[in-house]
Amino acid sequence: MDSYYLDAYKKFLDKWGYDAQSLMCIEEMSELTKALCKYKRFGKEDCLQEIKDNILEEIADVLNTVEQLKYYFGEEKIEEIRKQKIEKTLKKL
C-alpha cells in the first residue's frame, strides 16, 4: 500500500478508532450502492454526468474506508485471500 495512504489511514484509525471507521465504511458502501442503483435506473446512455461523477466519488470513499479496514485486519492475509478468490474465478472462465 502506498505510504501516503498508509500514513493517513493510521492517523484516521488512531484518531477515530475501528468502530467509527468501520461504521463509516458501511455508510460509504451504502452510498455507493445508492449511486449505482441511480445509474442503472437512469440508464447508462441517458445518465447525467452528475450521477457518474457521484459514482466516482463514492468509489473513492469506499476504497479509502475499505483500505483502512485492510490495514487494520492485516494487508498480507487479505491480499493472499484476494488472489485465491481471483484464481478461483479465473478457473470458472
Order of alpha helices (4+ residues) and beta strands (2+ residues): alpha-alpha-alpha
